[in-house]
Amino acid sequence: MTSDEPRLIGLIGGISAESTAYYYQTLNRLVRERLGGLHSARVLVWSVDFAPVAELQAKGDWETAGAQFAEIARRLEAAGAEAILIGANTMHLVAETVQAAIGVPLIHIGEVTALALRGLGARRALLLGTRYTMEMGFYRDRLAAHGVEAVIPGEADRVRLHAIIYDELCQGVVSEASKAEVLAMIDRAGSVDAVVFACTEIGLLLSPEDLAAPVVDTAIVHAEAAVGFALEADGV
């Protein structure tokens, strides 16, 4: 690395491959917008096989998943990565394990999402994500620490949204029928002042223009934070 190069980002991807492609495109677009011309992101991608990871999630074996992701992060750091991204909301359940294993920053998707919500002045935000993200405290507690109450859909909607994510979006299936279902879920959720695409695949199904409320797309704000980190070393 020369002194005028951006920092190198390590991205743990494959969770899912569909959203990792979205991350990669977004990282490169953001760098090009900042630097112009033929510039693109300096990024190392370690793409996991998602099927075994999903099995560990379903079993609740977060300890094994955390150990695996920590080892990947160590290898990315050894290869020169100067910060680590986990390209998924749900797998931030093991973020503390990963951060403890490395000497470079882990850019936490929940933290940057909370900051984005604060920037919007949001106090009650609807979370759209996997059941793990919607129901477990690791994400909602982080938002609460920034004064943002997390609102989640009703149980039947949570079950259906989880299925749409794993059975469709993670497998490259984008359905107008499922889009209509999710929009109906948002309507049923009641009064909120922001909607969080708290699954990195949701942005493949919905766009901010589909909703009346302000939207935080977690994949985008995560990528923005990574690019900010990468370029700030250069004073850009």
C-alpha positions in Angstrom: 0.0 0.0 0.0 1.2 3.5 -0.8 0.6 6.4 1.4 -2.1 7.8 -0.9 -4.1 4.6 -1.2 -7.4 4.1 0.6 -7.4 1.6 3.5 -8.1 -2.0 2.5 -11.5 -3.4 3.6 -12.1 -7.0 4.4 -15.7 -8.2 3.7 -17.1 -11.5 5.1 -19.6 -12.2 2.4 -21.7 -15.1 1.0 -24.5 -14.4 3.6 -26.0 -14.4 1.1 -24.2 -14.2 -2.2 -27.0 -12.0 -3.5 -26.5 -9.3 -0.9 -22.7 -9.6 -1.2 -23.0 -8.6 -4.9 -25.1 -5.7 -3.7 -22.3 -4.7 -1.2 -19.6 -5.0 -3.8 -21.4 -2.8 -6.3 -22.2 -0.3 -3.6 -18.7 -0.1 -2.2 -17.3 0.5 -5.7 -20.0 3.0 -6.6 -19.4 5.1 -3.5 -15.6 5.2 -4.0 -16.1 6.2 -7.7 -18.5 9.0 -6.6 -15.9 10.2 -4.1 -12.8 9.9 -6.2 -14.1 10.0 -9.7 -12.8 8.4 -12.9 -11.7 4.8 -12.8 -11.4 4.6 -9.0 -12.9 1.6 -7.2 -12.8 0.1 -3.7 -9.9 -1.7 -2.3 -11.7 -4.7 -0.8 -10.9 -8.4 0.1 -14.0 -10.6 0.0 -14.1 -13.9 1.8 -17.3 -15.5 0.6 -18.6 -18.4 2.8 -20.9 -21.2 1.8 -24.1 -20.0 3.3 -25.9 -23.4 3.6 -23.7 -24.6 6.6 -24.0 -21.1 8.2 -27.8 -21.2 7.9 -27.8 -24.7 9.5 -25.9 -23.3 12.5 -28.3 -20.4 12.8 -31.3 -22.7 12.7 -29.7 -24.9 15.5 -28.9 -21.8 17.6 -25.2 -22.8 17.5 -23.9 -19.3 17.5 -20.7 -20.3 19.3 -19.5 -22.4 16.4 -20.6 -19.8 13.9 -18.8 -17.1 15.9 -15.6 -19.2 16.0 -15.7 -19.7 12.3 -16.3 -16.0 11.5 -13.6 -15.0 13.9 -11.1 -17.2 12.1 -12.2 -15.7 8.7 -11.7 -12.2 10.1 -8.2 -13.2 11.4 -7.3 -14.4 8.0 -8.6 -11.3 6.3 -6.5 -9.2 8.7 -3.4 -11.3 8.0 -4.0 -10.6 4.3 -3.9 -6.9 5.0 -7.4 -5.9 5.7 -7.5 -2.7 7.9 -11.2 -3.1 8.9 -13.7 -5.9 8.8 -17.3 -5.9 7.5 -19.7 -8.8 8.2 -22.0 -8.4 5.2 -25.2 -9.4 7.0 -27.3 -8.2 9.9 -28.1 -11.5 11.6 -24.4 -12.6 11.8 -23.7 -9.5 13.9 -25.0 -11.6 16.7 -21.4 -12.9 16.8 -19.8 -9.5 16.3 -18.2 -9.3 19.7 -16.5 -12.7 19.2 -15.2 -11.5 15.9 -13.9 -8.2 17.2 -12.2 -9.9 20.1 -10.2 -12.0 17.6 -8.7 -9.2 15.6 -6.7 -6.0 16.0 -8.5 -3.9 13.4 -12.0 -2.4 13.7 -15.1 -4.3 13.0 -17.5 -1.8 11.5 -20.8 -2.8 13.2 -23.9 -2.7 11.0 -26.2 -2.1 14.0 -24.1 0.9 15.2 -24.1 2.6 11.8 -27.8 2.0 11.4 -28.5 3.5 14.8 -26.5 6.6 13.8 -28.4 6.9 10.5 -31.7 6.7 12.4 -30.5 9.4 14.8 -29.6 11.5 11.8 -33.2 11.2 10.6 -34.5 12.1 14.0 -36.3 8.7 14.3 -37.5 7.5 17.6 -39.6 4.4 16.6 -38.2 2.4 13.7 -39.7 -0.7 12.1 -37.2 -3.6 11.7 -37.6 -5.8 8.7 -35.2 -8.7 8.8 -34.8 -12.3 9.7 -36.5 -13.7 12.8 -33.1 -13.7 14.6 -32.6 -10.0 13.9 -36.2 -9.0 14.7 -36.7 -11.1 17.8 -33.3 -11.3 19.5 -31.9 -8.5 21.6 -28.5 -8.1 20.0 -29.8 -5.6 17.4 -32.7 -4.0 19.2 -30.6 -3.3 22.3 -28.0 -1.5 20.2 -30.7 0.8 18.7 -32.2 1.4 22.2 -28.8 2.5 23.4 -29.1 5.4 20.9 -32.6 6.2 21.9 -34.4 4.4 19.1 -37.2 2.0 19.9 -37.3 -1.1 17.5 -40.8 -2.0 16.4 -41.2 -5.5 14.8 -44.1 -7.0 12.8 -46.5 -9.4 14.3 -45.6 -13.1 14.7 -47.2 -14.4 11.5 -45.6 -11.6 9.5 -42.2 -12.3 11.1 -42.5 -16.0 10.1 -43.5 -15.1 6.5 -40.8 -12.4 6.1 -38.1 -14.9 7.4 -39.3 -17.4 4.7 -39.2 -14.7 2.0 -35.6 -13.9 2.9 -34.3 -17.4 3.0 -36.4 -19.2 0.5 -36.5 -16.4 -2.1 -34.2 -13.4 -1.8 -31.1 -15.3 -0.6 -31.7 -17.6 -3.7 -32.0 -14.8 -6.2 -35.8 -14.9 -6.4 -37.5 -11.4 -6.4 -41.3 -11.6 -6.6 -43.8 -8.9 -7.0 -46.2 -10.9 -4.9 -43.7 -11.1 -2.0 -43.1 -7.3 -2.4 -46.8 -6.7 -2.0 -46.8 -8.9 1.1 -44.0 -7.1 2.7 -45.6 -3.7 2.0 -48.8 -5.0 3.6 -46.7 -6.0 6.7 -45.4 -2.5 6.9 -48.9 -1.1 6.8 -50.0 -3.5 9.6 -47.1 -2.5 11.8 -48.7 0.8 12.7 -47.1 4.2 13.3 -43.4 4.5 13.0 -41.1 7.3 11.9 -38.6 5.2 9.9 -38.3 1.7 8.3 -35.1 -0.3 8.6 -34.2 -2.8 5.9 -32.5 -4.8 8.7 -31.7 -7.6 6.3 -29.2 -6.9 3.6 -31.4 -8.6 1.0 -34.5 -6.4 1.7 -33.1 -3.7 -0.6 -33.3 -6.2 -3.5 -37.1 -6.4 -3.0 -38.1 -2.9 -1.9 -36.8 0.6 -2.5 -37.2 3.7 -0.4 -39.5 5.1 -3.0 -42.0 2.3 -2.2 -42.6 3.7 1.3 -43.9 7.0 2.7 -41.7 6.8 5.8 -37.9 7.4 5.7 -35.9 4.3 5.0 -32.5 3.1 6.3 -31.1 0.4 4.0 -28.5 -1.3 6.3 -26.4 -2.6 3.4 -26.0 0.9 2.0 -25.2 2.7 5.3 -22.8 -0.1 6.2 -21.0 0.3 2.9 -21.0 4.1 3.4 -19.3 3.7 6.8 -16.7 1.4 5.3 -15.9 3.8 2.5 -15.7 6.6 4.9 -13.2 4.6 7.0 -11.2 3.6 3.9 -10.9 7.2 2.6 -10.4 9.1 5.8 -6.8 7.8 6.1 -6.1 9.8 2.9 -8.0 12.9 4.1 -10.3 12.5 1.1 
